[in-house]
Amino acid sequence: MVASSRSYADFTPEATFDIKKVDLHRLEEGPPLTATLTREEGLKYYRTMQTIRRMELKADQLYKQKIIRGFCHLYDGQEACAVGIEGGITLSDHLITAYRAHGYTLTRGGTVREIMAELTGRRGGIAKGKGGSMHMYTKNFYGGNGIVGAQGQIFETYNMSSLWKLPIIFICENNQYGMGTSVERSSASTEYYKRGDYIPGLRVDGMDVLCVREATKFAADHCRSGKGPILMELQTYRYHGHSMSDPGVSYRTREEIQEVRSKSDPISMLKDRMLSNNMASIEELKEIDIAVRKEIEDAAQFATTDPEPPLDDLCSHIFANDQPFEVRAATPWTKLTSTS
């Protein structure tokens, strides 16, 4: 038997792809209609999106086993948004999100172990087991807000940022449903990228990581050049329900979900591009899949065996850098200590 293996030299190091045209609001020119992808970038994007997908599926499993409790909003289906946005900015840029924050926690530098342990409320979690699904933080990432709209009164924010020419990219990840209500039933105008009024806007294919990346680069350049804020609507789709308490099939059909999976899945789209352009082999991508599954399983094992935070830690980490101080507990005669 003769066994042969392909070397890295056999693969195409770089390829250029056509991407969908972006709809524009108050802009004369938009992002390019092509995107160049290197092999290294493609493998990185593929691994990250697969990690987010597998991590969310494991969270689903642990939730159904009642190991994860409370609110839990999963991100599978929307992976191209987080990965594409990060491809268009740098880690020194600041990012704020709502809930459905697990993917961003990973792309912002968190580890799968830290995220899974936070979901199970363990001491090794990224917020020390005290934040849960909606409150995860890393450097320059200010976590998820648990209250819808807590990111700011949006129209006042649009107005002030426009008046002051602030370098802000406002992003609407339009996954087609607000909880259990479709955008067509809830909005007289579904052109969310125009909602900034005097703020320029882009409507982008949020299922294509390259389209999101190029639009984000364009938006970042717009902001950095002193032109003020810009709004991006990423048209995407979530496979799970709004949260784990929502089965997600009472207001949409299983056939609709399957159609999106078969025609527009962000991971499959990137995989097909890379394979059809000789940028990777099936075997190589399978190896990534196996490594990702192992990482997820190891993280899940850690998240179910790591100790819960002790009661003494309840009031700690209120401030980033301060001297320890006493905090009144449930009764006036009991005290807890807060440390940074």
Number of C-alpha atoms within 10 A of each C-alpha: 3 3 4 6 6 10 7 11 7 11 16 14 17 16 15 11 13 12 18 14 15 19 17 18 23 13 11 7 10 17 23 15 13 15 15 12 17 15 18 13 14 21 19 13 23 24 18 21 27 20 23 28 21 19 28 22 17 18 25 19 13 19 19 12 10 11 14 23 16 14 15 23 21 26 27 24 25 30 29 30 31 26 26 24 24 21 20 18 18 11 14 10 11 13 18 16 17 17 22 23 23 30 27 27 27 20 20 22 14 19 16 25 22 23 30 31 30 27 32 30 27 27 20 21 27 26 22 21 26 21 19 24 29 23 23 29 22 17 15 14 20 16 25 23 19 15 10 9 10 12 14 10 9 14 12 10 14 22 16 12 17 21 12 10 16 17 20 20 18 20 19 15 18 22 21 16 18 12 13 16 13 14 16 11 10 11 11 8 10 14 15 20 25 20 18 21 15 15 22 23 29 27 23 28 23 30 26 27 28 30 28 31 25 24 26 25 18 20 26 21 15 18 18 14 9 11 15 19 27 29 24 28 24 26 20 24 24 20 19 20 20 20 18 18 12 13 12 19 14 10 13 14 10 12 10 11 17 13 11 17 17 10 10 18 23 26 23 15 15 20 20 13 16 25 14 10 16 16 22 24 16 12 9 12 17 11 12 17 17 12 14 20 17 12 18 23 17 13 20 21 14 18 28 18 11 15 14 19 16 10 9 11 15 17 19 19 15 11 12 9 9 11 9 13 13 13 15 12 13 9 7 8 7 10 14 17 15 19 17 13
